[in-house]
Structures are given as C-alpha cells and as structure tokens.
Amino acid sequence: MRAVPLTLLGSGAALGAALCFATLGPLSQLAYDRGVEPFGFVFWRAAIGAAFLSLVVAGRATRGATIPSLARLPRSSGAMLLLATAMGLGVNMAMFSALALLPVAVALLAFYTYPAMVAAAAMGTRREPVTGTRLSALGLALAGMVLVLAGQLEPAGGVPLSPLGIALGLTAAAFQTVFVLIGRDGYPEVPPDLATVVILAGSATGIVVATLLTGGFVAISGPVATPEVWLMLVIAGVIGAGIPSTLMLLAIRLIGGTRTGILMLFEPVAGTVLAAVVLAQVLAPIQVAGGALVLGAALLLQQAHEPALTGDDPSPADLVKP
C-alpha cells in the first residue's frame, strides 16, 4: 500500500485539529447558558482531555508501545515541555480574560494574529523557510479570517473596545506562537499524545491554583450536576481538547509551525459554520467570502511545491512510537 506523504498527513492533522477546536464556541455557549462558569468550562475541558489521553497512552503501552519516562527526559527537553505547559496555561488565562473585556469576534481577531507571528519568527531562522507561496497563503487566510469574524460584529452595537482586552488577546497569541515554535523539536522524545497529557494537566492544575488564589474555586467545582452538562464537558474535553491538541502537535512536527498555523485559521471558519447550524445563526455573505479565501489558502499550500523542513524529518512512526 502506498504511503501517505508527510505533507498531506500533516495538513490533514492540522485541518482535523481546526475542525475539532471549532466545536468549542457552540459548546461553551451552550454550557454557559446552563450555569457553567467560563473558568469551570476551561478547567473541566483540560482535565477531561488529559484523562482521556492518559487512557490512550496507557492503551498503547499495553500493546507494546514504548512510553518514555518523563522523569528521565534530557534536561533541555524537560525544560521545553515545561515551557510548553506554561504557554498552554497562558493562552487559556489570557484568552479568558480578553473574552471578558471584548466581543468574541474582536478577541479572536487579536488571537489569530499568531500564525503571522510564527511566520515572522520563522523568517529569522533557516530551519523552516518562509516562501512566497506560504506568505501568499498566509495573507489569503488572514484576510478570510478577518472577513469571517467581521461578519459577527454588530455595526450598530457601539461596544467600546478595551485596550487591555486587545492586549490580552495579543498576549494569548504570543503565548501560542512560542508553543508552536517549540512544538516540533523542543521535546522530540515525547510523543504528541503524552506531551498533550502533560500540557492539559498543567493547564487544569494552573487554573485550580488561580481560582484558589482569587477565592473563586466554586467556579470550577459547582454547576456541573446535570447529565446534559457533563455530556457537554466530556465532548469539550475529548473532541475540543484531547484529540485536536494532539493532532495540532503532530502537524507541527510533520509540516512545521508556519504551515500548521495557516491551516489552523480554518478554525474560526468552521466554528462560524457550526454555530450557524447549532445555534441557528445566519451566515452573512461576507463570511462566506472569507471562508472561501481560507479554503483557497489551504489549497494553495497543497498545490505548491515547497522546500522540505531542514534537519532530520520525522516519520509518522517516530512521532507516535519513539
């Protein structure tokens, strides 16, 4: 059987991650309507996602896979994994705070500048060259994302924009940029699913500490009693955290941070379409046009012949079973 090209496999992983992450918008809105606090939603999403992936890792171990010992990682890899965990927590905390101060669309516009930040950082290195094709695709995808999210803004709403909220959204983007940049070879001994267990568990722990320090622990321990709410949280943890976080890290290792970041801009497009279906929202023509631009960027990346990443490129088996 013919092997799947790494670029196609990585692109599929990135788009799969974007589709899964897109479920979080409608899921969070439905959960909030049923009494779940935003901090509680983020905590349970991370905790359930970490628990789910722990079972996946344990299942691989019972089938003979070699699972590396985190305690025996090289010091540099351990430090990079710890940094990735801190960045994951920082993204959640900063975005939560930004969403409390800004309309959702504006907060997302600030956050989704991170693919451009990743590309700018990549331009300063030779490990992941930024070609004209990638820059063109990035421009198309960013323009499409702006159109999609602009369609969610109310022209007559008159909502004042908080400079602090915008700064927090950009801070979340900066944290995400660091996460992406170190994801390919910062801790190569740790397979994506195990690394994601550590990162999600770290986020959940950090949120517990933050809520204890602010006296808001009830926000993560309280209103989750009904089976309906628990089902939403389980879906958010498995489909909205565990699976897409692993796929995103796999994509970064296969095709690099720049291409992954561009393809991840499909997330707000998919989220908008999903919200239109689940929450009975209407898609504006400008949003349809924006979605077409993002899809065009994805197609452009796949059609063009681009230079491979430098260094020793991994195989899928290397990424899953070290």
Buried (B, 14 or more C-beta within 10 A) or exposed (E): EEEEEBBEBBBBBBBBBBBBBBBBBBBBBBBEEEEBBBBBBBBBBBBBBBBBBBEBBEEBEEEEEEBBEBEEBEEEBBBBBBBBBBBBBBBBBBBBBBBEBBBBBBBBBBBBBBBBBBBEBBEEEEEBBBEEBBBBBBBBBBBBBBBBBBBBEEEEEEEEEBEEBBBBBBBBBBBBBBBBBBBBBBBBBBBBBBBBBBBBBBBBBBBBEBBEEEEBBEBBBEBBEEEEBEEBBBBBBBBBBBBBBBBBBBBBBBBBBBBBBBBBBBBBBBBBBBBBEBEEBEBBEBBBBBBBBBBBBBEBBBEEEBEEBEEEEBEBEEBBEB
